[in-house]
């Protein structure tokens, strides 16, 4: 066709041409995302330094073939549910509302007595690694569908007529779809299987076919293997069918291990090394099945861990210590409630017991002064920033209680659900576990009656691993494993990706974090970013890489507290990149003041 100059000069015709080329670009973009399959496999608690050719050959091969995110971060608190919410939505705790595994939620609910199945359980901190608790919290009398404050990627895929399968550990899986318990979608579009909830109902296989028994370490890896088999027999063929119809497919697989075995046996023990090998075997089987089904070339595989890990140096019972110090009335009193989360604790003051702001401030300052004087204490985040015109600003980010940082400056402040204090226990990143892990080592616990020696429940050590942490957990001893603090060994988590969406043979030195993973998955599927998702697109790692956004800069923030005879210096080390802060590490040093002994 020949066009005369008059038509070419006609503005209306140019608009039509522009519209045609725009729609062609849009359909090319859709074509690229059509039929895309993405598998996000989470190895709970995998430390990046435990990935190697010998223990995890399949993961090592995946990381070499695609992108290894070499400076990847967990979100603080370095706890499963916090990071599951980040991986699911791209949001941090201030937007997701998920601040720990154990939270005291009663003050944020209008009438907690009406929540079916929970009731009195809400008088104390509630464990969130439980689909039924989560479903009850999210019911009409509770958060009414807003348990997680940011829409998840999986939920967007469901709205866009894609296929979604979410399989694995109870708790984190539910955060990928906080509507899972009420979905009536058929099995060609949807699969949800956690330890304690399945949709559609599994038939004829009962959910407890391979029941997990904590304490029976073999049952944990058998459980993960069972999930992997379910994924291969049900989820992957359904994802393939959706993909061939041109629909997107997203599969989430959350393994219990290596986390659960590392908690019980300890890092570097035979069972922990075995668990790494078994997680890796599951990855190998799944990738073989992707190839067998002929969808490997259209499937992106991301392997991530929710948080790192450390060895428990000493058990600390913060609630007992506060009673012993005369700050909390008794172990069962509700004036001060402590939610134990291993490497960190959440502290809530009762609004009824502390009616005025000054009364709250005075008690919080007593708790901070008491804790910061102890060897086990790490950095503390208080709920409010210092008053305007006071000492808080973007440069120092101090909290309203002396010696603390402000939750709101670190994505930790949810006005309804935040505790008054988040106390991180101290991590010693370079101490290895030779004197800690193994039944021959002593185990120490500190409570209201001082320090006591107890039984060390860890397994014999095979390979020493660095990183020790003080921990508040009734059930775990010195030498066993924990996480949750703002220390480097727990903040460093693992991430690698391969597939058509990612570069090949690329080690990415740019800072990245778990919230970024969800935002990047959205980019690959061509989905919008919902309100509250603050993660960045990991664009430097994508195939057809987009330019990186400048360089990263490091900052150290310092908070000082002067106590009788000593000065406590708390430091937080951050990396800023592309407008995002990643917490790298923290430390607390106690120095005698001049003139003090
Ligand atoms: Zn975890």
Boltz pocket constraint, residues with backbone or C-beta under 6 A from the ligand:
constraints:
  - pocket:
      binder: B
      contacts: [[A, 44], [A, 45], [A, 79], [A, 80], [A, 81], [A, 259], [A, 306], [A, 307]]
      max_distance: 6.0
